[in-house]
Amino acid sequence: MRTLIFATNNRHKLQEVSEMLKGIVDIRSLAEMGLEGDIPETADTLQGNALQKAQWVYDRTGMDCFADDTGLEVEALGGAPGVYSARYAGEHCSFDDNIDKLLAALDGEINRRADFRTVICLIENGEPRYFEGRVDGVILTERYGKEGFGYDPVFLPDRFAVSFAEMPLEVKNSISHRGRAVQALVEYLSENQKTKR
């Protein structure tokens, strides 16, 4: 089985994605590869950040790797927090800080439409390739559920009656933005393995 390094320090994300890629590729974390330090995320697009993070790992290891960047885009806020979703409330903020700021920004707002978008950048032999996933929904007025991470407790996906944080991980992975982007990656990797046999 081939090995890919996943360029993230987020253990929740690592767990989610490792579960989805089980049996297809062997996922190695940055810690397993002895890679330390903050990965740069200074681009102004999700695609740019995903490339920047994957390139950082590739430049240090020469191994095939991938990275993702995810943004919550809220219609009433002109697409914010978008690329700044992880640090919406400040550089060293917590998930709760971000949710508090978001709920305050939407206080009294009727239009609560939003979408989550994930872009994955896979670098193979130095060449980048992109995969995208998106899910639409609304921002709830308060937190529901204890699962997941990030904005999950306040995001209600379309056609569901529970937030991402109320769903079992396998259900969330089957419909989420990251799940859809990873599924596109899985299809590519599976097809690629067949053609290499």
N, C-alpha and C positions, 0 to 999 in steps of 0.2 A: 504494500500500500504506500502511495506517495505521501510525503510530508509537506505540510504548508505551515508557515508561521502566521499566526493571527496577531496583527499589530494593535493590541489593546492592553491597557492596564486595568480595564473594568472587568472584575471577576463575574458580575452578573451576565454581562454580554458574552464573555468567554464560555460560561456554562450553557447559555442559550444556543450559541452557534455550534459548540462542540457536540451538543445533543443532536442538532440537525444534520451534522456532517459525519456522524458516527457510521463506521463501516465503509465510508467513501474515501476519506483522506484522514491521515493522522495529523491532528491539530497540535501544534506546539505553541506554548505561551511565550511571551517575552522573557518571563522569569526563568522558564526552562532553558531558554537559549542564552541566559546570562546577560540579557540586554537591559540596561538600567538607564534611568534619566527620563526626562519629559520629552515626549514626541511632539514636534512642532505641529500646531494647528492654526496657521495664520492666514489661510486662504479665505476668500469671501464667498465661496460656493461649497456645497457638500462634496461635489466631485473633486474640487481642488484640494480640500482637506483630506479626502480618502487617498488621493494620489500622494500627497505630501507624507502621510503617515506610512504608507506602504513603501515609498521610496526610501524613507529613513531606515527601515528594516533591511531592505534589499541592499542598500549601500554598505551596511555593516556586516551582512552575512553572505551575500551573493546567492541566497536561497530564495526559491519561489515563496511568495507571501501574499497576504491580502490584508486590507484594512477597510473599515467602513466609517461613514459619517452619517449621522441622523439628525434631522431637524423637525421640530414641530412648527407648522406654519398655520397661524391663526388669522382667519379672514379679516376680522374686525380690527386686527392690529397690523394690517398691511403686510402679512406674511411673517411677522415677528413671532417668536424669537428666532426662527429659522436656523441659520448656521451658528448662531450664538446660544442655542438651546441649552447646552450643558453648563454654560456659565452666564446664564441670563441674569441672575441676581448678583453677579460679581465673580471675580477670579477664583476664589476658594469657597464658593457657596456649596450648600448641601442640596439634595433633591427637594427637601421641604422648603428651603429658601426660594428655589425656582418656582415651585407650585404656589407659594404664598404671593410672590410677585405677579404671577400670571392671573390668579384669582382676583387680586386687587385691581389689575389692569382691566379686567372684564366685569368688574362690579357694576351691576345695573345694565349691562349690555345684553340685548336680545339676540343678536346674531352671534352664536357661539360655534359656528362651523370652523372646522380645522382639519388638517391632514398631517399625517406623519410620513416622512419620506426618508428612505435609506439608500445611499449609494455605496456600493462595494467596488473597490479597485483591487483587482488581482494582477500581480506582476509575475509573469512567467518569462524566464530567460531575458529579463530586462524590459519586456514589453508590457505596458498597461492595458487592461481590458476592464470594462465597466458593466455593472449589473445594478438594476434599480428596482425598488419596491415601494409601493405607496398604499396607504389605507386612509379612507375618509371617515370623519365622525364629528362629534361635538365635544366641547369642553364642559364638564359638569360644574355645578356651583360649589361642590364640596368633594372631599376625598371619599372613595369607596374601595374597600379591599386592601389586603396586606401583601399580595404577591407582586412580582415584577419589580420595576425600579423606575427612576426618572418620573415622567409625567403620567405613568400608568394609572394611578388612582383617580385621575380626573379626566381621562380620555375614554369616551364611550364610542366604540366603532359602530358604523352604520349596520343596521339589521341585527344588532345584539342588544340585550337588556341589561348587560353587566359591563363594568369597566374592565380594562386590560388587567388591572390588579385583582379582580375577582375571578379571573379565569385560571384554570389549570394551565401549566406551562405548555403542554402539548397542544391545547386548543389555541392559546395565544400565538404560538409558533406557526400554526397552520394558516393564520389569517393576517398576521401583523406585517407591517412594512419591512421589518428586518427579515421575517420569515419568507416573504415573497422575494426579496433580493437574494437571500441565501438559496432559495429554491432555484432561481435562475442560475446561480453559481453552480449548484449541484448538477443541474441538467447539462451545463457546459462541461463540467469536469467528468461526468459519467460518459458523455458522448466522446469527449477527448480521449478517454481511456480505451474506448472501443476502437477508435481509429488508430491508436498506437499499438494495438495487439498484432 
